[in-house]
Amino acid sequence: MPVPSRLSRPPAVRLSVTALALATALTTATQPAGAHDRHGPDRSCPRLTVSEGWYGNNQARIQQLIDRYGTCAPQRHHDRNKPVAVLDWDNTVIKNDIGDATMYWLLRNSRIHEPDHGDWRTTSRYLTTAAARALRAACPAGTGRDRTLPTATDTACADEILSVYGEAATTSGDAAFAGHDRRTMEPSYAWLAQLTHGWTTAQVRSFAAAARTENLAAPLGATQNVGSTTDATGYVRYYDQQRDLIHTLRRAGFDVWIVSASPQPVVEVWAQGADIAPGNVIGIRSTTERGRYTSHLCGCGTARTGDDTQITYIDGKRCWINKEIFDVRGAAASRVQPHTQRPVFAAGDSDTDVSMLRDATGLRLALNRNKTELMCRSYDDADGKWLVNPMFIGPKDRKQGAYPCATEGYIASNGTAGPVHRNDGSVIPDQHDTVYAR
């Protein structure tokens, strides 16, 4: 869960003249072949217009990518295949998390249905016995399948749901989830989608729209009361830089997609504010029954619908991108595809985005939130295609100490920590934070 920001404006970004000169030199050495022809970049391609907040030469390098791959470029005028760009949503296109914003709204407005037969384990196959018992003890039973829990007034129930969702633990400190693959599933993310069971798509969209209105109207740094919690994050903002980027990519002929680990209808509502249509959104997708959501999830790759074993999370993002954008079916969707069936550009802010970013063939933009595996790979920059940028609102200060890339930067499917490896199998050495707020 995001920590509420107390900043009303982004601090200045740290960049020395020496660092800028070095970055420019590195760009010249590593920029994609064909980014410039003998006459310079093609000026017919649309230009990025929001410059504030971009670190070093990041904006210039993205513009070079647009000039090279955009259908506006002379060499692409007869190419019918649009280049693909994929962006994460929460803390990548916006500041803060729309999943959190939606959960808080659901709790404050009593919009969560009681689980089937009062059994909380029906809401997630990964919910522990301790968590199911805690939820049953805290929340009233017998309200009926079509009735909702009174979380707006029942503080104990709201607190227990919020703790399981936000902390992955009960209010007593017991683990709330277990048994999942750490590379394809984050049960607390999936749980939000699963707790929309019993509602229609239109109803969930209306809930997301109401939460959106509240969070955009709230001042920067605002908090809200949820249950007995008084400091839950209470605001969201679109990044002007990312809206500009999306708009420019689309004008340049890119096929731009949002790939998020928030529920599908929730992301659809928010993405329209960045000029992304619902058909270009991939979020956590739930199954339906008689037009209403169930607590089960749609499948991808080897994960069958109803197994509830994979969402748009780390390797799951790769699977859903391959399936929905490049029409790769079956087990092959879980594997890295040939260059022609991969995004040209990707942007993300967290370890949940690592596989999606690694698959991008042109440039990979990492918003620095000090997420270990992502920053290990970004700072190592083994192929010269990684860009690191501070968050555009409330960027973090420099991380103290090194990222433990060589020892425990990678979390395996079973939860074991180990070294982060490059594509060639070599171990990435520990990395230091160099792109941060002043």
C-alpha angles and dihedrals in degrees: 000000000000118000109240111256117230093193120108094194135017115268118240115279118245113239127142125208089245092052091048092052091048092048090051091050091049091049092054090051097046107030115124116271110260095027087123129026123202090278095051128249119341105261092198090078115091116262131229106248106187108078103163114101099023114124122231112315097338093116092049092051092050089050089052089053091051091048091051103041104025117109084233090072116097094241090053100048093101097037110104094191109096117218111245126231121187126192132184113229116213111073089352104071093012139028111253131002129299091197089061091044090053095046091050090050092049091052095045091049101040096243102143117103122224110258120259111285088355089284111135091194087074088069095061133009088213097055109119123233089246092055094046090052093047092051093047091049093048100041126060119251130210097044089127132250094275095044124088131230114259094238092145089070105014101082096181093055093045091048094051094049091046092050094050091047100041103031102026085231138090121254085259091057100254118142110263101199135034143162100043131131106254092211098054108024140048103182096201091056091048091046093067090057090044092052090061088073113136095032128102123238090253092053094050090048089052090052091050091048091052091050090047092054092050096046096046091049094050117092122254110280094022119153132196140206117253115173105316092335112107101180106054111143108270107184141059130190134190113234108241089209093057094045088053091048093050092046092049094047091051093048088051090057101260120147099232121200136182115218112187141166090223121096116287099241092045093053091045091059094049097040093062086068087065094046094259115137120222090251090066095052125098114187135145104309121209127199120245135220121194089348096307130103120257128203091257128096135224116251137233132191110343091347106096124214108270094024088096091206102123138042135164091293127125104308088011089065090057090051095050093045090052092046102043103030103030099027095235110159137197125005091338090072089072093057132081109265131217116280093260090060098049135084117268093212134026135177131193144146107211147046086262086071099049100103093044091051095045090055094057110106101200114034136346120205118203119191105212113241093145093256104164108222093038093051093044090057094039096051093041087055092183095182101030094247101107124101123191121201132173115243110276093231121039097353117198125256119244115296111246113234128004129304105254094235097147096052116023111358095112123067112205126214091267093050096257115143119227143147123305111244130205121229090267092055097253119133120252109234120231111287131213125222110253105157110066146117119287 
